[in-house]
Structures are given as C-alpha cells and as structure tokens.
C-alpha cells in the first residue's frame, strides 16, 4: 500500500512539474500600435481587424499583448507614444504615421532602440526604408488607386464629359497634402484621363483632410460657385465622398445623370451606393489584406527573421 501511495505521489509531482514547465514556456510579446487618428472610418476597420487577426494567431505557447493608441492626428502626440513604447520595451511597433514627412525621425528612434518597425497605410519616402531588415512598409500603392479612379471615368460612355464640350471639368478634394497617398491619388486620377487623351479642367482643388464634413463643405461651396459646370467630383477617400454626395443631393444634382462622384476605400456604405447608382465608383483599399500582412510581417520580425522593405496589397475597382 505504501509503495502504491509513493508511486501515486511521484506521478502527481511529475505532472505538476510538467504543468509548471508548460506554463513557463508561454511567451507573451508586447505589441505597440499607433494609429494616426481613431476618428477615421477606414483606419477603424483596419485597427479592429489587425487586433482580431493577431489574437486569432495566439497559441498555448505564444500570446500577444497588444496596445493600440490614438495619435489624434498630432505629430507631437504620436512621437510621445513611440517614446512610451520604447520605454516599455515593446517587442515590435506597428505605426500608422500622422505625417509621412516625419518618418525619418521616428524610424531612427525605433531602430536605435533595437525594435522592429512595421509602417502601415501611409507610405514613407524610400530612403527611410532601404536596406534596413528591421523596418518595412505594408500598404497599397496609392498611384494604383488614383489610376483606377481615373479609369472608371474614362470607361463611362461620355468619359465624364457630361455637357459634351470636349473637356472634363472637375473638382478635387484631397486628404492631407503632406500624405503620399493623397498626393498620388490626386495626381494619378487625372493622369489616367490625360493619358487617355481626354482634355481636363480643374475648377478647384481643396484639402478636406479625409473628413466627411469637409467633403460636404467643399463640394457645396464649389457647386454654389461653378454650378452645372462641375462634371466630376474626385475625392481622395470615401469619407469625403460621402460628404460630397450629401452636398450633391442638396444642390439638386443627380450622380450618374449630370455629375459623377469617385472615392477610395470601398466602405460598405459606398459600395452600396455604387450598386444603387448614387456614387459612380470607389476603389477597394483592402483593410483585411493589409492588416493581415502587417501582422504577418510583425510576427516574422518577432521570430528574428529579416523583413523585406515593402509589402504590397492591390487595390480593386468598385464600379
């Protein structure tokens, strides 16, 4: 009986040590994420998907402690957030820049701290990336999104020339002028028209800073000034396009009949509008594909693997 009891106690101790050992094997990585601004339709979808996907990859032995902070569209705030992440010794930083022009300083700060850096959504200058195996950019080529906007107009029966005067007269509503995506979308949407041999006239080009209310305000003002001369409204994102749509409706104009409206992001509301004919087209900025690729790159870095400097996800036309 004593021998049996001794064996049982020995087995209990073995299993207890095994359980403790298994618990000790669990590795928790600290992940710091700074989003340029929480009050952004697209980046809300993006950050929620990023967190959900990363959590779905957890195992018994690997966990991710994810902290996501709001940059409040303020560079000083975001810089402080990066300092805090460095002080907290996070294992990887995922950064959606407030200003791409400030990329160099933040990249240097993180690299000097020895922390892998995944830049997302807002493309930095190439010199901030090249030949650094601990830094990468994950995003979609904004030149492609602008080109797709223009190609949607080129593909219309009248090529966007509603009044038939041989010129497409348009207004452009830009995001942040310092943002590379805004610059490329603005340039390449019109380039697609001129490359197709279409004559264009810019009636006004204004900054809406990605905000719906600004899109509405700028469009309403332009419609009051230029009236029926406006044939196409180009918006750098869907939020501003939603604002523009409200202004167009309020002015008694009809999308698809006497005016055309383009956005980027393919928010579900805008996809529904395209199907209903109340928006001419948008371009899918794949938040699922981009957020998953960003997480995959972060995990690659956490595993000590070298990163490519660029990871691209294609846009898709919605028309």
ABEGO torsion letter per residue (X at the ends): XAAAAAAAAAAAAAAAAAAAAAAAABBBBBBBBBBABABBAAAAAAAAAAAAAAAAABBAABBBBBBBBBAGGBAAAAAAAAAAAAAAGBABBBBBBABAAAAAAAAAAAAAAGBBBBBBGBBBBAAAABGBAABBBBBBBAAAAAAAAAAAAAABAAGGBAAGAGBBBBBBBBBBAABAAAAAAAAAAAAAAAAAGBBBBBABBBBAGGBAAAAAAAAAAAAAAAEAABABBBBABAAAAAAAAAAAAAAGBBBGAABBBBBBGGBAAAAAAAAAGABABBBBBBAAAAAAAAAAAAAAAAAGBBBBABBBBBBBBBX
